[in-house]
Amino acid sequence: MMINRRLIGVVPDSMRYIGGNVALQWLSLLANIALTTALACFLRDLCLGTAGQGELMRTVLVAVAAAAVRFVCSLGSAG
């Protein structure tokens, strides 16, 4: 188990911060999944020859949003 129960027993208020950190890491993981999916779909469209301006813009917007979410999650979990 990654969380030492005895350590949590010494500082029971820390569980709230651990839960918040885990939630931020899950949110960052979801942003990574969205980015990977968007890039894979764009590459598929490129291979099929159906990629256009709309697909490129969608991929760029997802990439920027995912980067912003990951940045906020990194700041939140570090502090």
C-alpha positions as CSV (number, residue, x, y, z in Angstrom):
1,M,0.0,0.0,0.0
2,M,1.3,3.4,-1.0
3,I,-0.1,5.3,2.0
4,N,1.4,4.5,5.4
5,R,-1.6,4.1,7.8
6,R,0.5,4.7,10.8
7,L,1.7,8.0,9.4
8,I,-1.9,9.0,8.6
9,G,-2.8,8.1,12.2
10,V,-0.2,10.6,13.5
11,V,-1.5,13.4,11.2
12,P,-5.2,12.7,10.5
13,D,-5.8,16.1,8.8
14,S,-3.3,15.1,6.1
15,M,-5.9,12.8,4.5
16,R,-7.7,15.7,3.0
17,Y,-4.6,16.9,1.3
18,I,-3.8,13.5,0.0
19,G,-7.3,13.1,-1.4
20,G,-7.0,16.5,-3.1
21,N,-3.6,15.5,-4.6
22,V,-4.9,12.2,-5.9
23,A,-8.0,14.0,-7.4
24,L,-5.7,16.5,-9.2
25,Q,-3.5,13.6,-10.5
26,W,-6.6,11.9,-11.9
27,L,-7.7,15.1,-13.6
28,S,-4.3,15.5,-15.2
29,L,-4.5,11.9,-16.4
30,L,-7.8,12.5,-18.0
31,A,-6.3,15.6,-19.8
32,N,-3.5,13.3,-21.1
33,I,-6.0,10.8,-22.3
34,A,-8.0,13.6,-24.1
35,L,-4.8,14.9,-25.7
36,T,-3.6,11.5,-26.8
37,T,-7.1,10.7,-28.3
38,A,-7.2,14.0,-30.2
39,L,-3.7,13.4,-31.6
40,A,-4.5,9.9,-32.6
41,C,-7.7,10.9,-34.4
42,F,-5.9,13.7,-36.2
43,L,-3.2,11.3,-37.3
44,R,-5.9,8.9,-38.5
45,D,-7.5,11.6,-40.5
46,L,-4.1,12.6,-42.0
47,C,-3.5,9.0,-43.1
48,L,-7.0,8.7,-44.6
49,G,-6.6,12.1,-46.4
50,T,-9.6,13.6,-44.7
51,A,-7.9,16.0,-42.4
52,G,-8.8,19.6,-42.9
53,Q,-8.6,22.9,-41.1
54,G,-11.4,21.9,-38.7
55,E,-9.6,18.8,-37.5
56,L,-6.4,20.7,-37.1
57,M,-8.1,23.5,-35.0
58,R,-9.9,20.9,-32.9
59,T,-6.6,19.1,-32.1
60,V,-4.9,22.4,-31.3
61,L,-7.7,23.5,-29.0
62,V,-7.7,20.2,-27.2
63,A,-3.9,20.4,-26.8
64,V,-4.0,23.9,-25.4
65,A,-6.8,22.9,-23.0
66,A,-5.0,19.8,-21.9
67,A,-1.8,21.7,-21.3
68,A,-3.7,24.3,-19.2
69,V,-5.4,21.6,-17.2
70,R,-2.2,19.8,-16.6
71,F,-0.5,23.1,-15.6
72,V,-3.2,23.9,-13.0
73,C,-3.1,20.4,-11.7
74,S,0.6,20.5,-11.3
75,L,0.5,23.7,-9.4
76,G,-2.3,22.4,-7.2
77,S,-0.6,19.2,-6.4
78,A,2.7,20.8,-5.7
79,G,1.4,23.4,-3.3
